[in-house]
Amino acid sequence: MPAQVSIAQVLRQLEQWAPAGTAENWDQVGLLAGDPDWKTRGAVVGVDLTPETLKIAKKRGFRLIVTHHPCIFPRSRGLSRVVPGEAEALSSLIFDAIRSGVAIVACHTNFDRCAIEVVEKVSKGLGLSPKGRLFEKAKDGDFIKLVVFVPKTHVD
């Protein structure tokens, strides 16, 4: 069994890779639920907090779920409380995670901006050398979205 580390230690490591200060000011990143003093021997990583990610964390005895998308995002989801059995499934799921001693951390736009591994893999796959990020801000503050379509015959 791996050594246990605190959620705070994991947060410090994530902060080195994707500092919270690089996230958009509207974004919700970092520890969203749980106690930084809790200890864990592993983490479940997923795009979103789902019943499946929580089930896997509980089954493996991990006390941490790291998601890309924040589960508490007041501006878009209007989550106003975290209580059991709430009609809103996400509220109940967050409550269940906390009650089970599972912390939830999100790395969203801070990861988008800082994860050089994504840029390196895409560049290598295209036979290019990375010269910068694919994720840039337009001068007016809006994002630029790059969409690429690849024929099925060239997916590999």
C-alpha positions as CSV (number, residue, x, y, z in Angstrom):
1,M,0.0,0.0,0.0
2,P,1.4,3.4,-0.9
3,A,2.3,5.9,1.8
4,Q,-0.5,8.3,2.8
5,V,-0.2,12.0,2.0
6,S,-2.4,14.9,3.0
7,I,-4.7,16.6,0.6
8,A,-2.7,19.7,1.3
9,Q,0.4,18.0,0.0
10,V,-1.4,17.0,-3.2
11,L,-2.7,20.6,-3.5
12,R,0.9,22.0,-3.2
13,Q,2.1,19.7,-5.9
14,L,-0.8,20.6,-8.2
15,E,-0.1,24.3,-7.5
16,Q,3.5,23.8,-8.9
17,W,2.1,22.3,-12.1
18,A,-0.9,24.5,-12.6
19,P,-1.0,27.5,-10.2
20,A,-4.5,28.6,-9.2
21,G,-3.4,32.2,-10.0
22,T,-3.4,31.2,-13.7
23,A,-7.1,30.3,-13.7
24,E,-9.6,32.6,-15.2
25,N,-11.1,35.0,-12.6
26,W,-14.6,33.4,-13.1
27,D,-13.3,29.9,-12.5
28,Q,-13.5,27.8,-9.4
29,V,-10.3,25.8,-8.8
30,G,-8.5,24.2,-5.9
31,L,-10.1,22.4,-3.0
32,L,-13.8,22.6,-3.4
33,A,-14.9,20.1,-0.8
34,G,-13.3,18.3,2.1
35,D,-10.5,18.9,4.5
36,P,-6.9,19.6,3.5
37,D,-5.7,17.7,6.5
38,W,-7.3,14.4,5.4
39,K,-4.8,11.7,4.3
40,T,-5.0,9.7,1.2
41,R,-3.0,7.0,-0.5
42,G,-4.2,7.8,-4.0
43,A,-6.7,9.8,-6.1
44,V,-9.3,9.3,-8.7
45,V,-8.9,11.6,-11.7
46,G,-11.8,12.5,-13.9
47,V,-13.2,15.1,-16.2
48,D,-16.3,15.6,-13.9
49,L,-17.4,14.5,-10.4
50,T,-19.8,11.6,-11.2
51,P,-21.3,8.8,-9.2
52,E,-18.8,6.5,-10.9
53,T,-15.7,8.5,-9.8
54,L,-17.0,8.6,-6.2
55,K,-17.8,4.9,-6.3
56,I,-14.2,4.1,-7.4
57,A,-12.7,6.4,-4.8
58,K,-14.6,4.7,-2.0
59,K,-13.9,1.2,-3.4
60,R,-10.1,1.9,-3.5
61,G,-10.0,3.7,-0.2
62,F,-8.9,6.9,-1.9
63,R,-9.9,10.1,-0.1
64,L,-9.4,12.4,-3.1
65,I,-11.0,13.1,-6.5
66,V,-9.3,15.5,-8.8
67,T,-11.6,16.7,-11.6
68,H,-11.1,19.0,-14.5
69,H,-14.5,20.7,-14.4
70,P,-15.4,22.2,-11.0
71,C,-18.4,20.6,-9.3
72,I,-19.2,23.8,-7.5
73,F,-19.6,26.5,-10.1
74,P,-22.2,29.0,-8.9
75,R,-22.3,31.2,-12.0
76,S,-23.2,28.4,-14.4
77,R,-25.0,25.8,-12.3
78,G,-26.5,27.9,-9.5
79,L,-25.5,25.4,-6.8
80,S,-26.6,27.1,-3.7
81,R,-26.3,24.3,-1.1
82,V,-24.8,20.9,-0.4
83,V,-27.3,18.7,1.4
84,P,-28.3,15.0,1.2
85,G,-31.0,13.7,-1.0
86,E,-31.3,17.1,-2.7
87,A,-33.3,17.1,-6.0
88,E,-30.2,18.3,-7.7
89,A,-28.0,15.2,-8.0
90,L,-24.7,17.1,-7.9
91,S,-25.5,18.6,-4.5
92,S,-26.3,15.2,-3.1
93,L,-23.1,13.7,-4.7
94,I,-20.9,16.4,-3.1
95,F,-22.6,15.8,0.2
96,D,-22.0,12.0,-0.1
97,A,-18.3,12.7,-0.9
98,I,-17.8,14.9,2.1
99,R,-19.7,12.4,4.4
100,S,-17.5,9.6,3.1
101,G,-14.3,11.6,3.7
102,V,-13.5,12.1,0.1
103,A,-12.1,15.6,-0.9
104,I,-12.8,17.1,-4.3
105,V,-10.2,19.3,-6.1
106,A,-10.7,21.0,-9.5
107,C,-8.0,22.1,-11.9
108,H,-9.8,23.7,-14.8
109,T,-8.6,26.8,-16.7
110,N,-5.4,26.7,-14.7
111,F,-4.6,23.3,-16.0
112,D,-5.7,24.3,-19.5
113,R,-3.1,27.1,-19.5
114,C,-0.3,25.2,-17.8
115,A,-0.4,21.6,-18.9
116,I,2.5,21.7,-21.4
117,E,2.2,17.9,-21.8
118,V,-0.9,18.3,-23.9
119,V,0.9,20.8,-26.2
120,E,3.9,18.5,-26.5
121,K,1.8,15.4,-27.4
122,V,-0.2,17.2,-30.0
123,S,2.9,18.8,-31.5
124,K,4.8,15.5,-31.6
125,G,1.8,13.8,-33.2
126,L,1.8,16.4,-35.9
127,G,5.6,16.1,-36.4
128,L,6.1,19.7,-35.1
129,S,8.1,21.4,-32.3
130,P,6.0,23.2,-29.8
131,K,6.5,27.0,-29.9
132,G,3.9,27.9,-27.4
133,R,0.4,27.2,-26.1
134,L,-2.6,26.3,-28.2
135,F,-4.7,28.1,-25.5
136,E,-4.5,31.8,-25.9
137,K,-6.6,34.8,-25.0
138,A,-7.8,37.2,-27.7
139,K,-7.0,40.9,-27.2
140,D,-10.6,41.6,-26.2
141,G,-10.5,39.0,-23.4
142,D,-12.6,36.4,-25.2
143,F,-11.1,33.0,-25.9
144,I,-10.1,31.7,-29.3
145,K,-11.2,28.1,-29.9
146,L,-9.2,25.9,-32.2
147,V,-11.1,23.0,-33.8
148,V,-9.4,20.4,-36.0
149,F,-11.1,17.7,-38.0
150,V,-9.1,14.6,-39.0
151,P,-10.3,12.1,-41.6
152,K,-10.9,8.6,-40.1
153,T,-8.2,7.3,-42.4
154,H,-5.6,9.5,-40.7
155,V,-6.6,9.2,-37.0
156,D,-3.5,7.3,-36.1
